[in-house]
Amino acid sequence: MKNHIILSLVVIATPFVFGSRATSADTRPNILFCISDDQSYAHTGANGDPVVKTPAFDRIAREGLRFVHAFCDAPTCGPSRSATLTGQHIWRLEEAGNIHSTLPAKFATYTELLRTAGYAVGFTGKGWSPGRLEPGGRTENPAGREFQKLRSNPPFRGIRNTDYAGNFQDFLTQVSKDQPFCFWLGTSEPHRAYQAGAGQLTGKDPAQAIVPPIFPDNDIVRNDILDYLVEVEHFDGMVARAIAALEARGELDNTLVVVTSDHGMPFPRGKASLYDAGSRVPLAMRWPDGIVKSGRDVTAFANLSDLAPTFLEVAGLEIPEMMTARSLLDIFKGHDPVGMDAAFVAMERHDGCRQGGKGYPCRAIRTEDYLYIHNFEPARWPSGSPDASVCARSIPFGEIDGSPTKTYMMEHRNEHEVARLAELAFGMRPAEELYDLSNDPHQMVNVAGTAAMADMQATLRQRLFDHLRKTRDPRVVGGTVDWDYYPYYGKISTKGWSVDEKPR
């Protein structure tokens, strides 16, 4: 193991030829990784939303690659970011499989390996978070050296006053021209809370908002969606300024720019669930020096954990054995990738809003046509208990962030038009769920247990559990299963959500 760790930190001696240039001390690509907080796949212009304005994301997609089947590894921010940094599924990461936990230092991150290889590494805004570094043996955020000093005047309440793009420019001033860099630009937007009415104040028309059928369709929900889109646009504006800074420096074309989100929207049946609204994320990449046939839509499936081995490989580094995710280099080269026809998503403990602070362990396989979910503890409340007193956040169904949409659905859950949607969002779930996406794209009709789907259910169950065994999931192969019992480092505010989730 010691020898393996040493080898994993060594740059490959022979030049790594990629595209039109070979990597060396002064030609290895830079990496700008831009990640929003709680943004679903649907909510960019390039992905089809008619209301939100995301010119930066749309440009990266237009001039690079747009991934149409990109998924987080876990629909909860700390575990998702841990998987992204380490190139591993959350079930391999011990405590880091939970939010408000820690990321043990024994798990290598792409940022550490790049820094060892000579990259300047930094971050602004929300890096790895929320949780504590010290219990895992770390003294620095694994996203890199912190750049937070520049502030801005947010246009609305609920938007953090960090000048993310300004801090990226500050970082650039401290990087020499001949040193490659890797920077993590992580906004706290569009995490809640939002200023009510911000959407209409920016000229958005509630009538134009797309309301997924998982929500009631009324003015309350429509305006909640518009307020969320305002914060998506704030993130995109920061990305645009960061791109402009690279252009001014003459380094845009030798920079791999990645724009994505840690997981889906903070609405019922979104964040903290394995359905598409919680796990499918926007993902676009631009790198003219390294991506052939730019402007493509990529239909291969990708998890965010695939970014770690990708970043290492484009930098000419060897990928450590512990990283079980897949590099996307074949996609960059224009090849048809083999075996990338599914994504795997998981949950352990989000905010522990059940008796004893326990989580809701579940795993899923998502293919083009189906979503199969296995719930290991179906007797537990999936969205948190209706009893607020057993929730770390002191709110009912506390795995779902408080919002006007959630409040409306709870208050009207016994009414005919809302009852079924509220049950889907808040109710109990069986051990197995299967959704036929060609007929049910929003995953509202569970066809597990039906005769017509018995063979497909068995096939997907087998495929999921084969993958869990291959990647050594303790819930399947045995061993210590401590996610319900690891320390919870969240802080509770009087507003009912963790104050370290969205600092002002």
C-alpha positions as CSV (number, residue, x, y, z in Angstrom):
1,M,0.0,0.0,0.0
2,K,2.8,2.4,0.9
3,N,4.5,1.8,-2.5
4,H,1.2,2.2,-4.3
5,I,0.6,5.6,-2.6
6,I,4.1,6.7,-3.7
7,L,3.5,5.6,-7.2
8,S,0.2,7.3,-7.4
9,L,1.9,10.7,-6.8
10,V,4.4,10.4,-9.6
11,V,4.0,12.1,-12.9
12,I,4.4,9.8,-15.8
13,A,7.9,10.2,-17.1
14,T,7.1,10.1,-20.8
15,P,5.2,13.0,-22.3
16,F,1.5,12.4,-22.4
17,V,0.3,13.3,-25.9
18,F,-3.2,14.5,-26.1
19,G,-4.8,16.3,-29.0
20,S,-2.2,18.6,-30.6
21,R,0.2,19.1,-27.7
22,A,2.2,17.0,-25.2
23,T,2.0,17.8,-21.5
24,S,5.1,19.3,-19.9
25,A,5.8,21.8,-17.2
26,D,4.4,24.7,-19.1
27,T,1.8,23.2,-21.4
28,R,-0.3,21.0,-19.2
29,P,-3.9,22.2,-19.2
30,N,-5.3,24.4,-16.5
31,I,-8.6,23.3,-14.9
32,L,-11.4,25.6,-13.9
33,F,-14.1,23.6,-12.1
34,C,-17.4,25.6,-11.5
35,I,-20.0,23.9,-9.3
36,S,-23.3,25.4,-8.2
37,D,-25.2,24.2,-5.1
38,D,-28.6,22.5,-5.7
39,Q,-29.3,22.9,-9.5
40,S,-31.1,20.3,-11.5
41,Y,-30.3,19.2,-15.0
42,A,-33.3,21.0,-16.6
43,H,-32.4,24.5,-15.4
44,T,-30.0,25.9,-18.1
45,G,-30.8,27.4,-21.4
46,A,-28.9,24.8,-23.3
47,N,-30.9,22.0,-21.6
48,G,-34.1,23.6,-22.6
49,D,-35.5,25.8,-19.9
50,P,-37.2,28.8,-21.5
51,V,-37.0,31.2,-18.6
52,V,-33.5,30.9,-17.0
53,K,-30.7,32.8,-18.7
54,T,-27.4,30.9,-18.6
55,P,-25.2,32.3,-21.3
56,A,-21.9,31.0,-19.7
57,F,-23.1,27.4,-19.4
58,D,-24.6,27.6,-22.9
59,R,-21.3,28.8,-24.3
60,I,-19.3,26.0,-22.7
61,A,-21.9,23.5,-24.0
62,R,-21.9,25.0,-27.5
63,E,-18.1,25.2,-27.8
64,G,-17.4,22.0,-26.0
65,L,-19.4,19.1,-24.7
66,R,-22.9,19.0,-23.3
67,F,-23.6,15.9,-21.2
68,V,-27.3,14.8,-21.3
69,H,-26.9,11.9,-18.9
70,A,-24.8,13.4,-16.0
71,F,-25.6,12.4,-12.4
72,C,-24.2,13.2,-9.0
73,D,-23.0,10.3,-6.9
74,A,-25.3,11.4,-4.0
75,P,-28.0,14.0,-3.9
76,T,-26.6,15.7,-0.8
77,C,-23.8,18.2,-0.9
78,G,-21.0,16.8,1.3
79,P,-21.1,13.3,0.0
80,S,-21.4,14.5,-3.6
81,R,-18.4,16.7,-3.2
82,S,-16.4,13.9,-1.5
83,A,-17.1,11.6,-4.4
84,T,-16.2,14.3,-6.9
85,L,-12.9,14.9,-5.2
86,T,-11.9,11.3,-4.6
87,G,-13.2,9.6,-7.7
88,Q,-15.1,7.0,-5.6
89,H,-18.7,6.1,-4.8
90,I,-19.8,7.3,-1.4
91,W,-20.2,3.8,0.0
92,R,-16.4,3.5,-0.3
93,L,-15.7,6.7,1.7
94,E,-16.7,5.7,5.3
95,E,-17.8,8.9,7.2
96,A,-17.8,11.0,4.0
97,G,-20.9,9.1,2.8
98,N,-22.8,11.4,5.2
99,I,-23.4,15.1,5.1
100,H,-22.1,17.1,8.1
101,S,-19.3,14.6,8.5
102,T,-15.7,14.5,7.5
103,L,-13.5,13.3,4.6
104,P,-10.8,11.1,6.0
105,A,-7.3,12.0,4.8
106,K,-6.5,8.5,3.7
107,F,-8.7,9.0,0.6
108,A,-6.6,10.6,-2.1
109,T,-8.2,13.6,-3.9
110,Y,-7.4,14.9,-7.4
111,T,-6.5,18.3,-5.9
112,E,-3.8,16.9,-3.7
113,L,-2.3,14.8,-6.5
114,L,-2.3,17.8,-8.9
115,R,-0.7,20.0,-6.3
116,T,2.0,17.4,-5.7
117,A,2.6,17.4,-9.5
118,G,3.2,21.1,-9.5
119,Y,-0.2,22.6,-10.1
120,A,-1.4,25.7,-8.2
121,V,-4.6,24.6,-6.5
122,G,-7.3,26.9,-4.9
123,F,-11.0,27.4,-4.3
124,T,-13.5,30.1,-3.5
125,G,-17.0,29.9,-2.1
126,K,-18.2,26.5,-1.1
127,G,-15.6,23.8,-1.5
128,W,-15.9,20.6,0.4
129,S,-18.7,21.3,2.8
130,P,-20.5,21.1,5.1
131,G,-18.6,19.2,7.8
132,R,-15.4,19.4,9.8
133,L,-11.9,18.8,8.5
134,E,-10.1,17.9,11.7
135,P,-11.7,14.6,12.6
136,G,-10.6,13.3,9.2
137,G,-7.0,14.3,9.7
138,R,-7.1,17.4,7.4
139,T,-6.1,21.0,8.1
140,E,-7.1,22.5,4.8
141,N,-10.3,22.2,2.7
142,P,-9.6,19.4,0.2
143,A,-10.8,21.7,-2.6
144,G,-7.5,23.6,-2.2
145,R,-6.2,26.9,-0.7
146,E,-8.9,29.2,0.2
147,F,-9.6,32.5,-1.6
148,Q,-12.5,34.3,0.0
149,K,-11.5,37.9,0.9
150,L,-13.3,39.7,-2.0
151,R,-16.9,40.6,-1.3
152,S,-19.8,41.8,-3.4
153,N,-23.2,43.4,-2.9
154,P,-25.8,40.7,-3.6
155,P,-28.8,41.7,-5.7
156,F,-31.2,39.9,-3.4
157,R,-31.4,38.5,0.1
158,G,-30.3,34.9,0.4
159,I,-27.4,35.3,-2.1
160,R,-24.0,35.0,-0.5
161,N,-21.9,38.2,-0.6
162,T,-18.7,36.4,-1.8
163,D,-17.3,37.7,-5.0
164,Y,-16.5,34.3,-6.4
165,A,-15.2,35.5,-9.8
166,G,-13.2,38.2,-8.1
167,N,-11.5,35.7,-5.9
168,F,-10.7,33.6,-8.9
169,Q,-9.0,36.6,-10.4
170,D,-7.1,37.2,-7.1
171,F,-5.9,33.6,-7.4
172,L,-4.7,34.1,-11.0
173,T,-2.6,37.1,-9.9
174,Q,-0.7,34.7,-7.6
175,V,0.0,32.0,-10.3
176,S,2.9,32.4,-12.5
177,K,2.4,32.2,-16.3
178,D,4.4,29.0,-16.6
179,Q,2.5,27.1,-13.8
180,P,-0.7,25.2,-14.5
181,F,-3.5,25.6,-12.1
182,C,-6.6,23.9,-10.9
183,F,-9.3,26.1,-9.3
184,W,-12.7,25.2,-7.7
185,L,-15.3,28.0,-8.1
186,G,-18.1,26.9,-5.9
187,T,-21.1,29.1,-5.3
188,S,-23.6,28.6,-2.5
189,E,-26.4,29.4,-5.0
190,P,-29.0,28.3,-5.7
191,H,-29.2,26.7,-2.2
192,R,-32.0,28.1,-0.2
193,A,-33.1,30.5,1.3
194,Y,-34.4,32.8,-1.5
195,Q,-35.9,36.3,-1.4
196,A,-39.6,35.9,-2.1
197,G,-40.5,37.6,-5.4
198,A,-37.0,37.9,-6.7
199,G,-38.0,36.2,-9.9
200,Q,-40.7,38.7,-10.8
201,L,-38.5,41.6,-9.8
202,T,-36.1,40.5,-12.5
203,G,-38.9,40.5,-15.1
204,K,-39.7,36.8,-15.1
205,D,-43.2,35.8,-15.9
206,P,-44.7,33.1,-13.7
207,A,-46.8,31.9,-16.6
208,Q,-43.7,30.9,-18.5
209,A,-42.2,28.8,-15.6
210,I,-42.1,25.1,-16.3
211,V,-43.7,23.2,-13.4
212,P,-42.8,19.5,-13.3
213,P,-45.8,17.3,-12.7
214,I,-44.3,16.3,-9.3
215,F,-45.4,19.7,-8.0
216,P,-48.8,21.4,-7.8
217,D,-49.2,24.0,-10.5
218,N,-50.1,27.3,-8.9
219,D,-48.7,30.8,-8.4
220,I,-46.9,29.8,-5.2
221,V,-45.0,27.1,-6.8
222,R,-44.3,29.0,-10.0
223,N,-42.9,32.0,-8.1
224,D,-40.8,29.6,-6.0
225,I,-39.3,28.2,-9.2
226,L,-38.6,31.7,-10.5
227,D,-36.8,32.7,-7.3
228,Y,-34.7,29.6,-7.6
229,L,-33.8,30.5,-11.2
230,V,-32.6,33.9,-10.1
231,E,-29.9,32.2,-8.0
232,V,-29.0,29.8,-10.9
233,E,-28.4,33.0,-13.0
234,H,-26.2,34.4,-10.2
235,F,-24.0,31.4,-10.5
236,D,-23.9,31.6,-14.2
237,G,-22.9,35.2,-14.1
238,M,-19.9,34.3,-11.9
239,V,-18.9,31.7,-14.4
240,A,-19.1,34.2,-17.2
241,R,-16.8,36.6,-15.3
242,A,-14.3,33.7,-14.7
243,I,-14.3,32.9,-18.3
244,A,-13.6,36.5,-19.2
245,A,-10.7,36.5,-16.8
246,L,-9.1,33.5,-18.6
247,E,-9.6,35.2,-21.9
248,A,-7.9,38.3,-20.7
249,R,-5.0,36.3,-19.5
250,G,-4.8,34.4,-22.9
251,E,-5.4,31.0,-21.2
252,L,-8.9,30.1,-22.0
253,D,-8.2,27.6,-24.8
254,N,-5.7,25.7,-22.7
255,T,-8.1,25.5,-19.8
256,L,-10.5,22.6,-19.2
257,V,-13.6,24.5,-18.1
258,V,-16.2,22.3,-16.3
259,V,-19.6,23.6,-15.2
260,T,-22.0,21.5,-13.2
261,S,-23.8,21.3,-9.9
262,D,-23.4,19.0,-6.8
263,H,-27.0,17.7,-7.1
264,G,-30.6,18.7,-7.9
265,M,-33.0,21.4,-6.9
266,P,-34.0,22.0,-3.2
267,F,-37.7,21.1,-3.7
268,P,-39.8,18.1,-2.7
269,R,-38.8,14.9,-4.5
270,G,-35.6,16.7,-5.7
271,K,-32.6,17.1,-3.4
272,A,-32.0,14.2,-1.0
273,S,-33.8,11.8,-3.3
274,L,-32.5,9.5,-6.0
275,Y,-35.1,10.6,-8.6
276,D,-33.9,12.7,-11.5
277,A,-34.9,16.0,-10.0
278,G,-32.4,15.2,-7.2
279,S,-29.6,13.4,-9.0
280,R,-29.4,14.5,-12.6
281,V,-27.2,17.5,-13.0
282,P,-26.1,19.9,-15.8
283,L,-22.6,19.2,-17.0
284,A,-20.7,21.0,-19.8
285,M,-17.0,21.0,-20.6
286,R,-14.9,23.2,-22.9
287,W,-11.2,22.6,-23.9
288,P,-10.3,23.4,-27.5
289,D,-6.8,22.1,-27.1
290,G,-8.0,18.7,-25.9
291,I,-11.6,18.0,-27.0
292,V,-12.1,16.9,-30.6
293,K,-15.3,17.6,-32.5
294,S,-16.5,20.3,-30.1
295,G,-20.1,21.2,-30.0
296,R,-21.2,17.6,-29.4
297,D,-24.0,16.3,-27.2
298,V,-22.7,13.4,-25.1
299,T,-25.2,10.6,-24.5
300,A,-22.8,8.4,-22.5
301,F,-23.6,8.3,-18.8
302,A,-21.3,10.0,-16.4
303,N,-21.1,10.4,-12.6
304,L,-19.4,13.5,-11.1
305,S,-16.9,11.1,-9.5
306,D,-15.6,10.5,-13.1
307,L,-14.2,14.0,-13.0
308,A,-11.3,13.1,-10.6
309,P,-9.7,10.5,-12.9
310,T,-10.4,12.7,-15.9
311,F,-8.6,15.7,-14.4
312,L,-5.6,13.5,-13.4
313,E,-5.4,11.9,-16.8
314,V,-5.5,15.2,-18.8
315,A,-2.7,16.4,-16.5
316,G,-0.6,13.4,-17.4
317,L,-0.9,11.7,-14.0
318,E,-1.5,8.1,-13.1
319,I,-4.9,7.4,-11.6
320,P,-4.6,5.7,-8.1
321,E,-6.1,2.3,-7.8
322,M,-8.5,3.5,-5.1
323,M,-10.2,5.7,-7.6
324,T,-12.9,3.4,-9.1
325,A,-14.6,6.0,-11.3
326,R,-14.1,6.2,-15.0
327,S,-12.0,8.8,-16.9
328,L,-13.9,10.6,-19.7
329,L,-10.9,10.9,-21.9
330,D,-12.3,8.6,-24.6
331,I,-15.2,11.0,-24.9
332,F,-12.9,13.9,-25.3
333,K,-11.1,12.1,-28.1
334,G,-14.4,11.5,-29.9
335,H,-14.5,7.7,-29.3
336,D,-17.6,5.8,-28.5
337,P,-17.1,4.9,-24.8
338,V,-17.6,1.3,-23.8
339,G,-19.6,0.4,-20.7
340,M,-20.9,3.9,-20.0
341,D,-24.6,3.2,-20.4
342,A,-25.6,3.7,-16.7
343,A,-25.0,5.8,-13.7
344,F,-25.1,4.8,-10.0
345,V,-26.4,7.0,-7.3
346,A,-26.6,6.5,-3.5
347,M,-27.8,8.0,-0.2
348,E,-26.9,7.3,3.4
349,R,-27.5,9.9,6.1
350,H,-28.6,13.4,4.9
351,D,-29.7,15.3,8.0
352,G,-30.7,12.3,10.1
353,C,-34.3,13.4,10.4
354,R,-35.6,10.2,11.9
355,Q,-35.7,8.5,15.3
356,G,-32.1,8.1,16.5
357,G,-30.7,10.4,13.8
358,K,-30.6,7.6,11.3
359,G,-30.4,7.9,7.5
360,Y,-32.3,6.4,4.6
361,P,-29.8,4.1,2.9
362,C,-30.6,3.4,-0.8
363,R,-28.8,2.7,-4.1
364,A,-29.9,3.2,-7.7
365,I,-29.0,2.4,-11.2
366,R,-30.1,4.8,-13.9
367,T,-30.1,3.8,-17.6
368,E,-31.5,5.5,-20.6
369,D,-34.9,3.7,-20.2
370,Y,-35.2,2.9,-16.5
371,L,-34.5,4.0,-13.0
372,Y,-34.3,1.2,-10.4
373,I,-33.9,2.0,-6.7
374,H,-33.3,-0.3,-3.8
375,N,-34.2,1.0,-0.4
376,F,-32.4,-0.9,2.3
377,E,-34.6,0.4,5.2
378,P,-38.1,0.8,3.8
379,A,-39.7,1.0,7.3
380,R,-38.0,4.5,7.7
381,W,-39.4,7.8,6.5
382,P,-37.6,8.5,3.3
383,S,-38.0,12.3,3.5
384,G,-37.6,12.5,7.3
385,S,-40.1,11.9,10.0
386,P,-43.3,14.0,10.2
387,D,-42.3,14.5,13.9
388,A,-40.0,17.5,13.9
389,S,-38.7,16.7,17.4
390,V,-36.6,13.8,16.0
391,C,-35.0,15.9,13.2
392,A,-31.6,17.6,13.5
393,R,-33.2,20.5,11.7
394,S,-36.3,20.6,13.9
395,I,-38.7,20.6,10.9
396,P,-41.1,17.9,9.7
397,F,-40.0,15.8,6.7
398,G,-36.6,17.5,7.4
399,E,-34.7,15.9,4.5
400,I,-36.6,18.3,2.3
401,D,-35.5,22.0,2.7
402,G,-38.2,24.4,3.9
403,S,-39.8,26.3,1.0
404,P,-43.1,27.8,-0.1
405,T,-43.6,24.7,-2.3
406,K,-43.1,22.3,0.5
407,T,-45.3,24.3,2.9
408,Y,-48.1,24.4,0.3
409,M,-47.9,20.6,-0.3
410,M,-47.9,19.9,3.5
411,E,-50.9,22.2,4.2
412,H,-52.9,20.9,1.3
413,R,-51.9,17.3,1.3
414,N,-55.5,16.0,2.0
415,E,-56.9,17.8,-1.0
416,H,-57.6,15.9,-4.2
417,E,-55.3,17.8,-6.4
418,V,-52.3,17.6,-4.0
419,A,-52.7,14.3,-2.1
420,R,-51.0,12.0,-4.6
421,L,-48.1,14.5,-5.1
422,A,-47.7,14.9,-1.3
423,E,-47.6,11.2,-0.8
424,L,-44.9,10.8,-3.5
425,A,-42.9,13.5,-1.8
426,F,-43.4,12.7,1.9
427,G,-44.8,9.2,2.1
428,M,-43.2,5.8,2.8
429,R,-41.6,3.8,-0.1
430,P,-41.2,0.1,-0.8
431,A,-37.9,-1.8,-0.8
432,E,-37.8,-1.7,-4.6
433,E,-38.8,1.0,-7.1
434,L,-38.7,0.8,-10.8
435,Y,-39.7,3.5,-13.3
436,D,-40.2,3.2,-17.0
437,L,-38.8,6.5,-18.3
438,S,-40.2,6.3,-21.8
439,N,-43.7,6.4,-20.3
440,D,-42.9,8.1,-17.0
441,P,-40.0,10.6,-17.3
442,H,-40.7,12.2,-13.9
443,Q,-40.8,8.8,-12.1
444,M,-44.2,9.0,-10.6
445,V,-45.5,5.5,-11.2
446,N,-43.6,2.7,-9.5
447,V,-43.9,-0.4,-11.7
448,A,-41.8,-2.7,-9.5
449,G,-43.8,-5.8,-8.7
450,T,-45.9,-5.8,-11.9
451,A,-45.8,-8.9,-14.1
452,A,-44.9,-6.9,-17.2
453,M,-41.8,-5.6,-15.6
454,A,-40.6,-8.6,-13.6
455,D,-37.8,-9.5,-16.0
456,M,-36.5,-6.0,-16.2
457,Q,-36.7,-5.5,-12.5
458,A,-34.6,-8.7,-11.9
459,T,-32.1,-7.6,-14.6
460,L,-31.6,-4.2,-13.1
461,R,-31.5,-5.5,-9.5
462,Q,-28.8,-7.9,-10.6
463,R,-26.8,-5.3,-12.4
464,L,-26.9,-2.9,-9.5
465,F,-25.9,-5.5,-6.9
466,D,-23.1,-6.8,-9.2
467,H,-21.7,-3.3,-9.3
468,L,-22.1,-2.8,-5.5
469,R,-20.2,-6.1,-5.0
470,K,-17.5,-5.1,-7.4
471,T,-16.9,-1.8,-5.7
472,R,-17.1,-3.3,-2.2
473,D,-20.3,-1.7,-0.8
474,P,-20.4,-2.9,2.9
475,R,-24.2,-3.1,2.7
476,V,-23.8,-5.8,0.1
477,V,-20.5,-7.5,0.8
478,G,-20.5,-7.2,4.6
479,G,-18.3,-5.4,7.0
480,T,-18.7,-2.3,9.1
481,V,-21.9,-0.3,8.3
482,D,-21.6,2.8,10.5
483,W,-23.3,5.5,8.6
484,D,-26.2,5.7,11.1
485,Y,-23.7,6.2,13.9
486,Y,-21.0,8.5,12.7
487,P,-20.8,11.9,14.4
488,Y,-23.1,14.6,13.0
489,Y,-21.3,18.0,12.9
490,G,-24.2,20.1,11.7
491,K,-25.2,23.2,13.6
492,I,-28.9,24.1,14.0
493,S,-30.2,27.6,13.5
494,T,-33.4,29.1,14.6
495,K,-34.5,29.1,10.9
496,G,-34.4,25.3,11.0
497,W,-31.5,24.7,8.6
498,S,-27.8,24.3,9.1
499,V,-26.1,27.6,9.3
500,D,-22.9,26.2,7.7
501,E,-24.8,25.2,4.5
502,K,-25.1,28.7,3.1
503,P,-22.9,31.3,4.9
504,R,-23.6,34.9,4.2
